[in-house]
């Protein structure tokens, strides 16, 4: 009765500097003698490594590549080991390693402090060398971020082929602000990145409503020009401006309701109305439990700039 080949030791992925020497290991058991053959894949090209027919494969890291080992017995049973990645960091000098380095993680890229506007993407990156290759876990304000712990979901590949672990938040909210850091760990220990503060800049929105025709009030002189000029001023202050003219009550209510839907906690907005001879600026700021605090300031229409 023929017995299947059983792999007892799989090779492991590593993350190392350029020129670092190490060995990949693969072990298997069967009732007959076994033959080993290592394969390599680089840039989608897979090939057999000449002369690599032993359980151990010595490597001097030159570029990021994938490796696997084929094992077969005398009965032509064949099995392959896991594919593993040899990740090479050209920017890291081999001489920077500790003299007695045992493969514990060493951070080579720390995340950086950022200031991001609400709704814009935020990307944080870190990278570490280690044997075996480190796994990563992100934290915010000391709390573990569950959905940002699987490396494969957040890996980006620079031109040199080395990996950096990147966690990306595609649409930031005010609540995404805080202190972030990442832990790189393997069987030899763990190492933490520097903690960095992420600041989320609140958005600035403006709703301008200029009504020219009233049922019980004389027509105004120049609401269209007022809205236009004020829009230019607010845009110079980096406001996103929505300008509307001659709305009835239902349209006004709908416009303000839609405007409030654009706001989140911490977003400061300005709503401008021109009623009669007065202009009013309505400051809208989301408050606790999504209730809104309002302040009204009446400004004489003779005010300019």
HELIX and SHEET records of a PDB file:
HELIX    1   1 UNK A   94  UNK A   96  5                                   3    
HELIX    2   2 UNK A  146  UNK A  148  5                                   3    
HELIX    3   3 UNK A  151  UNK A  153  5                                   3    
HELIX    4   4 UNK A  174  UNK A  176  5                                   3    
HELIX    5   5 UNK A  223  UNK A  236  1                                  14    
HELIX    6   6 UNK A  249  UNK A  261  1                                  13    
HELIX    7   7 UNK A  288  UNK A  290  5                                   3    
SHEET    1   A 2 UNK A   6  UNK A   9  0                                        
SHEET    2   A 2 UNK A  27  UNK A  29 -1                                        
SHEET    1   B 7 UNK A  45  UNK A  48  0                                        
SHEET    2   B 7 UNK A  35  UNK A  42 -1                                        
SHEET    3   B 7 UNK A  65  UNK A  72 -1                                        
SHEET    4   B 7 UNK A  84  UNK A  89 -1                                        
SHEET    5   B 7 UNK A  14  UNK A  17  1                                        
SHEET    6   B 7 UNK A 122  UNK A 131 -1                                        
SHEET    7   B 7 UNK A 106  UNK A 109 -1                                        
SHEET    1   C 8 UNK A  45  UNK A  48  0                                        
SHEET    2   C 8 UNK A  35  UNK A  42 -1                                        
SHEET    3   C 8 UNK A  65  UNK A  72 -1                                        
SHEET    4   C 8 UNK A  84  UNK A  89 -1                                        
SHEET    5   C 8 UNK A  14  UNK A  17  1                                        
SHEET    6   C 8 UNK A 122  UNK A 131 -1                                        
SHEET    7   C 8 UNK A 163  UNK A 169 -1                                        
SHEET    8   C 8 UNK A 155  UNK A 157 -1                                        
SHEET    1   D 2 UNK A  21  UNK A  25  0                                        
SHEET    2   D 2 UNK A  56  UNK A  60 -1                                        
SHEET    1   E 4 UNK A  45  UNK A  48  0                                        
SHEET    2   E 4 UNK A  35  UNK A  42 -1                                        
SHEET    3   E 4 UNK A  65  UNK A  72 -1                                        
SHEET    4   E 4 UNK A  78  UNK A  80 -1                                        
SHEET    1   F 5 UNK A 114  UNK A 117  0                                        
SHEET    2   F 5 UNK A 196  UNK A 201  1                                        
SHEET    3   F 5 UNK A 178  UNK A 186 -1                                        
SHEET    4   F 5 UNK A 135  UNK A 140 -1                                        
SHEET    5   F 5 UNK A 143  UNK A 144 -1                                        
SHEET    1   G 4 UNK A 114  UNK A 117  0                                        
SHEET    2   G 4 UNK A 196  UNK A 201  1                                        
SHEET    3   G 4 UNK A 178  UNK A 186 -1                                        
SHEET    4   G 4 UNK A 189  UNK A 192 -1                                        
SHEET    1   H 5 UNK A 240  UNK A 245  0                                        
SHEET    2   H 5 UNK A 204  UNK A 210  1                                        
SHEET    3   H 5 UNK A 268  UNK A 275  1                                        
SHEET    4   H 5 UNK A 278  UNK A 286 -1                                        
SHEET    5   H 5 UNK A 292  UNK A 300 -1                                        
END                                                                             
